[in-house]
Amino acid sequence: MSSPTGPASGLPVRMPRPRQPGRHRRPEPLVAPEGAPALVLAVPGTPSSATRSLAEEVVSIARSELPGLDARIGYVDGDEAEFPSLAAVLAHAADERAARFEQAVAAGAEVKEPDGPVAVVVPLLAGPDSALLRRVRQAVMDSRVAAELTDVLGPHPLLAEALHVRLSEAGLARADRARLFTVATAADGIVLASVGGDEAVQAAGITGMLLAARLAVPVMAAALDQEGSIASVAEQLRGSGSQQLALAPYLIGPEIEATLLEAAAKEAGCSVAQPLGPYPAIGKLALAKYTTALGITPPQPQGTPVR
């Protein structure tokens, strides 16, 4: 036992550390503002248990970065049962907000009627895909809910980091250029596969330049959804001297069928890495889109430095 003046038994007592004054004081951890809109992750593609697991991991990362965050998942092709549609998730969020307000009023609390967006919708897409984004926008309109739609997650240096990690996991790139070892299967040219046509290829090319700087090998973007594009870019790389090519999907995963990647890699004669999936950067970038839309500023997501 101890008393307010010290330990009764003479044993040391762990006392709270005083707050460090001045400019070196640690900032207070940011939490989601009370009554903040929900972050709704708009998941494209055919829903499946694997897709749900991926999306849940992404929102889990976002919640860990911003405690108190109301994060939900809506499927662009939801079935309203096991996989709720984006429009249904938005409508449910609106109903819940209205119910909370009515309960507070009924309890006699002095509360302001909620205004502003009910949710911020973040598409689970690394790059622009006009067809998918039109469907997301239509789902938001169909919900008749005040919701803000953000841009896609890329281009961003963290996505170049994620691509590097996926390539190294497949044995197609060195994990760290600073270490003095080689990877026998390391690629000397990278085809960066995107979906969404020319606009997506251009956006992927920006991240591709960052990836090329990390790996010190040429990187060229190509459209997975345009016939012959992957093979054509692979031939360009071979024509410039690259012989051992790798296909790096500039994709999170749900937006394409896995068989498309395998077929494109086979056609181009490339080894292939896994899609970005629930890499931690994906959750951090989704949260960054949300906080930017609301004008709140958590610590910006940082990647590992280029070596």
C-alpha positions in Angstrom: 0.0 0.0 0.0 1.1 3.6 -0.5 -0.1 6.9 0.7 -0.5 10.1 -1.2 2.9 11.2 0.2 4.8 8.1 -0.8 5.1 4.3 -0.4 4.0 3.0 3.0 6.3 0.0 2.7 9.4 1.9 1.6 9.3 0.4 -1.8 9.6 2.7 -4.8 6.4 3.8 -6.6 6.2 4.5 -10.3 5.1 8.1 -10.5 3.5 9.7 -13.6 6.1 11.3 -15.8 5.7 15.0 -16.0 4.8 16.5 -19.3 7.9 17.8 -21.2 7.6 21.5 -21.7 8.6 23.5 -24.7 8.8 22.8 -28.4 10.0 19.2 -27.8 6.9 18.2 -26.0 5.1 15.2 -27.6 1.9 16.2 -29.4 -1.3 15.0 -27.9 -2.5 11.9 -29.8 -5.2 12.9 -32.3 -8.7 11.3 -32.0 -11.6 11.5 -34.3 -13.8 14.5 -33.5 -17.1 13.8 -31.8 -19.8 13.4 -34.4 -17.4 13.3 -37.3 -18.6 11.7 -40.5 -18.0 8.0 -41.1 -15.2 6.9 -43.3 -16.8 4.6 -45.9 -14.4 2.5 -47.9 -15.9 1.9 -51.4 -14.7 -1.6 -52.4 -14.9 -2.4 -56.1 -15.0 -5.8 -57.8 -16.9 -9.0 -57.1 -17.3 -9.4 -53.3 -15.8 -12.4 -51.7 -14.5 -13.5 -48.3 -11.0 -12.6 -49.4 -12.1 -9.1 -50.5 -13.9 -8.6 -47.2 -10.8 -9.7 -45.2 -8.7 -7.2 -47.2 -11.1 -4.3 -46.7 -11.4 -5.1 -43.0 -7.7 -5.0 -42.6 -7.5 -1.7 -44.4 -10.1 -0.1 -42.1 -8.4 -1.6 -39.1 -5.2 0.2 -40.0 -7.1 3.4 -40.4 -8.8 3.0 -37.0 -5.5 2.3 -35.3 -4.1 5.6 -36.8 -7.2 7.6 -35.6 -8.8 6.3 -32.5 -12.6 6.8 -32.4 -12.9 6.7 -36.2 -16.2 5.4 -37.5 -15.0 3.3 -40.5 -17.3 1.2 -42.6 -17.2 -0.9 -45.8 -19.5 -0.6 -48.7 -19.3 -2.8 -51.8 -19.8 -1.3 -55.2 -21.3 -4.7 -56.3 -22.8 -5.5 -52.9 -25.6 -8.1 -52.6 -27.4 -6.3 -49.7 -27.0 -9.4 -47.5 -23.5 -10.7 -46.8 -21.9 -7.8 -48.6 -23.8 -4.5 -48.1 -23.8 -2.2 -51.0 -22.2 1.3 -50.8 -25.6 3.0 -51.1 -27.1 0.9 -48.2 -24.1 1.6 -46.0 -24.4 5.3 -46.5 -28.2 5.2 -45.9 -27.6 3.3 -42.7 -25.0 5.8 -41.5 -27.5 8.6 -42.1 -30.2 6.8 -40.2 -27.9 6.2 -37.3 -26.9 9.9 -37.1 -30.5 11.0 -37.1 -31.4 8.5 -34.4 -28.5 9.7 -32.2 -29.7 13.3 -32.5 -33.3 12.3 -31.7 -32.2 10.3 -28.6 -30.2 13.2 -27.4 -33.1 15.6 -27.8 -35.4 13.2 -26.1 -33.0 13.0 -23.2 -33.1 16.7 -22.8 -29.6 17.4 -24.0 -28.8 20.7 -25.7 -27.4 19.4 -29.0 -27.1 21.1 -32.3 -28.8 19.4 -35.2 -26.1 17.6 -37.3 -25.1 19.2 -40.5 -22.4 18.6 -43.1 -21.6 15.3 -44.7 -22.8 12.0 -43.2 -19.8 10.2 -44.6 -16.6 10.6 -46.5 -16.4 7.9 -49.2 -12.8 6.7 -50.1 -12.5 4.5 -53.2 -10.3 1.5 -52.6 -8.3 2.2 -55.8 -4.6 2.9 -56.3 -5.2 4.8 -59.5 -8.0 6.5 -61.5 -10.5 4.2 -63.2 -13.3 6.4 -64.7 -15.7 3.5 -65.2 -15.4 2.4 -61.5 -15.5 5.9 -60.2 -18.7 6.7 -62.1 -20.3 3.7 -60.4 -19.1 4.8 -57.0 -20.5 8.3 -57.7 -23.8 6.9 -58.8 -24.0 4.8 -55.7 -23.5 7.9 -53.6 -26.2 9.7 -55.5 -28.6 6.7 -55.2 -28.2 6.7 -51.4 -29.6 10.3 -51.3 -27.2 10.9 -48.4 -24.9 14.0 -48.1 -21.5 12.3 -48.6 -18.2 13.5 -49.9 -16.3 11.4 -52.4 -12.5 11.6 -52.3 -9.9 11.0 -55.0 -8.2 7.6 -55.4 -5.2 6.8 -53.2 -2.4 7.4 -55.7 0.0 8.4 -57.0 2.0 8.5 -53.7 5.5 7.6 -52.6 4.0 5.1 -50.1 2.6 3.2 -53.0 6.1 3.0 -54.6 7.3 1.6 -51.2 4.5 -1.0 -51.3 5.3 -2.1 -54.8 9.0 -2.5 -53.8 7.9 -4.7 -50.8 5.7 -6.9 -53.0 8.5 -7.3 -55.5 11.0 -8.2 -52.9 8.5 -10.7 -51.3 8.4 -12.4 -54.7 12.2 -12.5 -54.9 12.1 -10.1 -57.8 13.9 -7.1 -56.2 16.4 -6.5 -53.4 14.7 -5.6 -50.2 17.4 -3.0 -49.5 19.8 -1.5 -52.0 22.2 -0.6 -49.2 22.9 -4.2 -48.3 25.6 -6.0 -50.1 23.8 -9.0 -51.4 22.1 -10.0 -54.6 18.9 -11.7 -55.5 19.4 -14.2 -58.3 15.9 -13.7 -59.7 15.9 -9.9 -59.3 14.3 -8.2 -62.3 16.2 -5.7 -64.4 13.0 -4.1 -65.8 9.5 -3.6 -64.3 6.1 -3.5 -66.1 3.7 -1.6 -63.8 0.2 -2.9 -64.5 -2.8 -0.6 -64.0 -6.5 -0.6 -64.9 -8.5 2.3 -66.1 -7.1 3.2 -69.5 -4.7 5.9 -70.5 -5.4 8.1 -67.5 -4.5 5.3 -65.1 -1.3 4.5 -67.0 -0.2 8.1 -66.7 -0.9 8.2 -63.0 0.9 4.8 -62.5 3.8 6.3 -64.4 4.3 8.9 -61.7 4.6 6.2 -59.0 6.7 4.2 -61.4 9.3 6.9 -61.5 9.5 6.7 -57.7 9.8 2.9 -57.9 12.6 3.2 -60.5 14.5 5.5 -58.2 14.2 2.9 -55.4 15.2 -0.1 -57.5 17.6 1.6 -60.0 16.0 -0.3 -62.9 13.7 0.9 -65.6 9.9 0.9 -64.8 7.2 1.4 -67.4 3.4 1.5 -66.9 0.9 -0.4 -69.0 -2.8 -1.0 -69.1 -3.9 -4.4 -67.9 -7.4 -3.8 -69.4 -6.1 -2.9 -72.9 -5.3 -6.0 -75.0 -1.6 -6.3 -75.9 -0.5 -3.3 -73.7 1.5 -5.4 -71.2 3.2 -7.4 -73.9 4.0 -4.2 -75.9 5.6 -2.5 -72.9 7.6 -5.7 -72.1 9.0 -5.6 -75.6 10.0 -2.0 -75.2 11.9 -2.8 -72.0 13.6 -5.7 -73.7 14.5 -3.5 -76.6 16.3 -1.1 -74.2 18.4 -3.9 -72.7 16.3 -5.4 -69.9 16.1 -9.2 -70.1 14.6 -10.4 -66.8 11.2 -8.6 -66.4 8.7 -8.5 -63.6 5.1 -7.5 -63.6 4.2 -5.3 -60.6 0.4 -4.8 -60.2 -0.4 -1.2 -59.4 -3.6 -2.6 -58.0 -5.0 -3.2 -54.5 -6.6 -6.5 -55.6 -10.4 -6.5 -55.7 -10.7 -4.4 -58.8 -9.5 -7.1 -61.1 -9.7 -10.9 -61.6 -6.5 -12.7 -60.6 -6.6 -14.6 -63.8 -6.0 -11.4 -65.8 -2.7 -10.8 -64.1 -1.6 -14.4 -64.7 -2.6 -14.3 -68.3 -0.8 -10.9 -68.9 2.4 -12.1 -67.2 2.4 -15.3 -69.3 1.8 -13.4 -72.5 4.7 -10.9 -71.7 7.0 -13.6 -70.4 7.3 -11.9 -67.0 7.4 -13.1 -63.5 4.6 -11.5 -61.4 4.4 -10.0 -57.9 1.3 -9.9 -55.7 -1.1 -6.9 -55.8 -0.7 -4.3 -53.1 -3.4 -5.8 -50.9 -3.8 -4.7 -47.3 -0.2 -3.2 -47.1 -0.2 -0.7 -44.1 0.2 2.2 -46.5 -3.2 1.6 -48.0 -5.0 2.1 -44.7 -2.9 5.2 -43.9 -3.6 6.7 -47.3 -7.3 6.0 -47.0 -7.3 7.8 -43.7 -5.3 10.7 -45.2 -8.0 11.2 -47.9 -10.6 11.2 -45.1 -8.8 13.7 -42.9 -8.0 16.0 -45.8 -11.6 16.1 -46.8 -12.5 17.1 -43.2 -9.7 19.5 -42.8 -8.2 17.7 -39.8 -4.5 17.0 -39.8 -3.1 13.8 -38.2 0.6 13.0 -38.6 1.2 12.5 -42.3 1.9 8.9 -43.4 5.7 8.4 -43.8 7.4 5.7 -45.8 10.8 4.2 -45.4 13.5 6.4 -46.9 14.9 5.6 -50.3 18.3 4.0 -49.9 
